[in-house]
Amino acid sequence: TSLVVYMMLGMGLVSELPIVLILCERLGFISLESLKNGRRYAVVVILIIAAIVTPTPDPISQLIMAGPMYVLYEAAILVIGFQKAKT
């Protein structure tokens, strides 16, 4: 049961990624262009974070964590792009 609890806690923290990215863009720490151009670095950072957050060393649980993180990263780029298009 501890594996399930750790995965749920990790996924809960990971689901905050778009909010953090949008807030950082609003505050001027990052830009939409830097998010778009930094995709390859984002993948590496996401895999490292997924390796740290997952409680087991197997690559399957790491990919289970990293996949949604990357999708949320791309979703944040889309939301920021839509917000920029509105203004």
Kinemage of the C-alpha trace (Angstrom):
@kinemage 1
@onewidth
@group {chain A} dominant
@subgroup {mainchain}
@vectorlist {calphas} color= white
{ca thr a 1} P 0.000 0.000 0.000
{ca ser a 2} L 2.899 2.386 0.534
{ca leu a 3} L 3.713 2.283 -3.197
{ca val a 4} L 0.195 3.416 -4.015
{ca val a 5} L 0.365 6.214 -1.441
{ca tyr a 6} L 3.728 7.436 -2.758
{ca met a 7} L 2.535 7.347 -6.365
{ca met a 8} L -0.649 9.229 -5.473
{ca leu a 9} L 1.325 11.846 -3.569
{ca gly a 10} L 3.827 12.176 -6.412
{ca met a 11} L 1.122 12.505 -9.052
{ca gly a 12} L -0.653 15.081 -6.904
{ca leu a 13} L 2.485 17.190 -6.774
{ca val a 14} L 3.166 16.708 -10.481
{ca ser a 15} L -0.339 17.865 -11.394
{ca glu a 16} L 0.592 21.335 -10.121
{ca leu a 17} L 3.163 21.770 -12.937
{ca pro a 18} L 0.947 23.794 -15.312
{ca ile a 19} L -0.110 26.127 -12.528
{ca val a 20} L 3.513 26.733 -11.550
{ca leu a 21} L 4.571 27.327 -15.165
{ca ile a 22} L 1.689 29.710 -15.852
{ca leu a 23} L 2.400 31.615 -12.643
{ca cys a 24} L 6.109 31.872 -13.492
{ca glu a 25} L 5.247 33.186 -16.945
{ca arg a 26} L 2.830 35.741 -15.492
{ca leu a 27} L 5.495 36.926 -13.048
{ca gly a 28} L 8.031 37.246 -15.861
{ca phe a 29} L 10.439 34.512 -14.751
{ca ile a 30} L 10.023 32.553 -17.992
{ca ser a 31} L 8.592 33.285 -21.412
{ca leu a 32} L 6.487 31.312 -23.856
{ca glu a 33} L 9.398 31.187 -26.275
{ca ser a 34} L 11.740 29.794 -23.628
{ca leu a 35} L 9.225 27.061 -22.824
{ca lys a 36} L 8.874 26.178 -26.494
{ca asn a 37} L 12.618 26.233 -27.174
{ca gly a 38} L 13.460 24.341 -23.991
{ca arg a 39} L 11.426 21.225 -24.708
{ca arg a 40} L 14.442 18.916 -24.966
{ca tyr a 41} L 15.788 20.187 -21.644
{ca ala a 42} L 12.341 19.886 -20.114
{ca val a 43} L 12.222 16.200 -21.062
{ca val a 44} L 15.530 15.587 -19.284
{ca val a 45} L 14.432 17.512 -16.198
{ca ile a 46} L 11.064 15.729 -16.175
{ca leu a 47} L 12.769 12.333 -16.316
{ca ile a 48} L 15.099 13.310 -13.472
{ca ile a 49} L 12.211 14.562 -11.341
{ca ala a 50} L 10.222 11.412 -12.120
{ca ala a 51} L 13.191 9.281 -11.076
{ca ile a 52} L 13.420 11.134 -7.773
{ca val a 53} L 9.696 11.170 -7.020
{ca thr a 54} L 8.937 7.554 -7.844
{ca pro a 55} L 9.451 5.251 -4.888
{ca thr a 56} L 10.757 2.289 -6.888
{ca pro a 57} L 13.820 2.181 -9.147
{ca asp a 58} L 12.104 0.478 -12.084
{ca pro a 59} L 11.771 2.476 -15.321
{ca ile a 60} L 8.074 1.647 -15.770
{ca ser a 61} L 6.988 3.668 -12.734
{ca gln a 62} L 9.331 6.450 -13.829
{ca leu a 63} L 7.652 6.571 -17.248
{ca ile a 64} L 4.210 6.410 -15.621
{ca met a 65} L 5.178 9.567 -13.753
{ca ala a 66} L 7.065 11.281 -16.608
{ca gly a 67} L 4.398 10.808 -19.290
{ca pro a 68} L 1.717 12.915 -17.620
{ca met a 69} L 4.347 15.462 -16.573
{ca tyr a 70} L 5.290 16.057 -20.196
{ca val a 71} L 1.646 16.245 -21.260
{ca leu a 72} L 1.037 18.824 -18.520
{ca tyr a 73} L 4.117 20.755 -19.674
{ca glu a 74} L 2.694 20.934 -23.191
{ca ala a 75} L -0.734 21.857 -21.803
{ca ala a 76} L 0.844 24.773 -19.937
{ca ile a 77} L 2.437 25.959 -23.184
{ca leu a 78} L -0.969 25.824 -24.897
{ca val a 79} L -2.697 27.717 -22.086
{ca ile a 80} L -0.016 30.402 -22.020
{ca gly a 81} L -0.273 30.680 -25.817
{ca phe a 82} L -4.051 31.093 -25.620
{ca gln a 83} L -3.668 33.728 -22.922
{ca lys a 84} L -1.119 35.631 -25.038
{ca ala a 85} L -3.429 35.453 -28.073
{ca lys a 86} L -6.293 36.992 -26.099
{ca thr a 87} L -4.286 40.063 -25.124
